[in-house]
Amino acid sequence: MQIEKITEEIDREILSRSSDKFGIKVGGELYIALAEAQKIKKATFSALGTGAFPEELPAYDGKYFIYHDWELGDWDFKVGVPTD
């Protein structure tokens, strides 16, 4: 599977969101491919965006929290929906 095509699909999903307050979950092989393509970087997130309890976590393009969801197919992804 071509990682460029998948990142274009993810980027299209991101652009359709009304805010940047969401996360992305991906399957195992996709997570590895995104990391190898340097699309996953560390970013600092905090509890509910308040600044409390800052933590460095993996982030797609260094902005959107991303994690491996073992229930998804290896090359599947889901972009969350902002709550605000």
Wavefront OBJ file of the C-alpha trace (Angstrom):
o trace
v 0.000 0.000 0.000
v 1.380 3.428 -0.919
v 1.917 5.614 2.124
v 1.635 8.801 0.026
v -1.919 7.917 -0.994
v -2.917 7.162 2.583
v -1.406 10.389 3.931
v -3.336 12.314 1.269
v -6.541 10.647 2.498
v -5.699 11.442 6.131
v -4.863 15.053 5.210
v -8.176 15.364 3.354
v -10.029 14.129 6.441
v -8.116 16.596 8.644
v -9.026 19.516 6.381
v -12.712 18.632 6.633
v -12.727 19.112 10.427
v -14.049 22.313 12.016
v -11.266 22.463 14.630
v -7.978 20.788 15.446
v -9.211 19.220 18.709
v -9.238 15.556 17.654
v -7.019 12.518 17.424
v -6.241 9.920 14.807
v -6.176 6.178 15.299
v -4.428 3.846 12.895
v -3.737 0.172 12.390
v -0.373 -1.367 13.222
v 1.254 -1.486 9.780
v 0.069 2.030 8.981
v 1.542 3.348 12.243
v 4.904 1.817 11.364
v 4.777 3.183 7.788
v 3.862 6.682 9.011
v 6.747 6.597 11.488
v 9.163 5.507 8.759
v 7.863 8.311 6.512
v 8.555 10.738 9.402
v 4.892 11.752 9.606
v 4.841 10.968 13.327
v 6.670 13.355 15.618
v 6.511 14.097 19.334
v 4.239 16.920 20.505
v 3.225 18.181 23.914
v -0.403 17.689 24.874
v -2.089 18.558 28.167
v -5.209 17.522 30.052
v -8.184 18.932 28.135
v -5.881 21.528 26.557
v -5.575 23.387 29.864
v -1.809 23.215 30.115
v -2.096 20.941 33.150
v -0.059 17.736 33.168
v 1.792 18.267 29.878
v 2.953 15.075 28.233
v 4.982 14.402 25.083
v 3.051 12.009 22.864
v 3.179 10.838 19.248
v 1.505 13.265 16.849
v 0.688 13.145 13.145
v 2.651 15.992 11.515
v 3.574 17.034 15.046
v 0.062 18.377 15.668
v -2.654 15.710 15.996
v -2.448 12.977 18.631
v -2.060 9.610 16.911
v -2.145 6.119 18.319
v -2.135 2.510 17.235
v -5.567 0.957 17.666
v -5.178 -2.815 17.657
v -8.865 -3.279 16.703
v -8.370 -1.558 13.325
v -7.098 -3.390 10.260
v -3.368 -2.986 9.652
v -3.801 -0.237 7.029
v -7.011 1.368 8.332
v -7.370 4.742 10.014
v -10.029 6.910 11.614
v -9.813 10.657 12.113
v -11.767 11.848 15.130
v -14.491 14.466 15.184
v -13.928 17.650 17.238
v -16.234 18.066 20.206
v -16.203 21.882 20.154
l 1 2 3 4 5 6 7 8 9 10 11 12 13 14 15 16 17 18 19 20 21 22 23 24 25 26 27 28 29 30 31 32 33 34 35 36 37 38 39 40 41 42 43 44 45 46 47 48 49 50 51 52 53 54 55 56 57 58 59 60 61 62 63 64 65 66 67 68 69 70 71 72 73 74 75 76 77 78 79 80 81 82 83 84
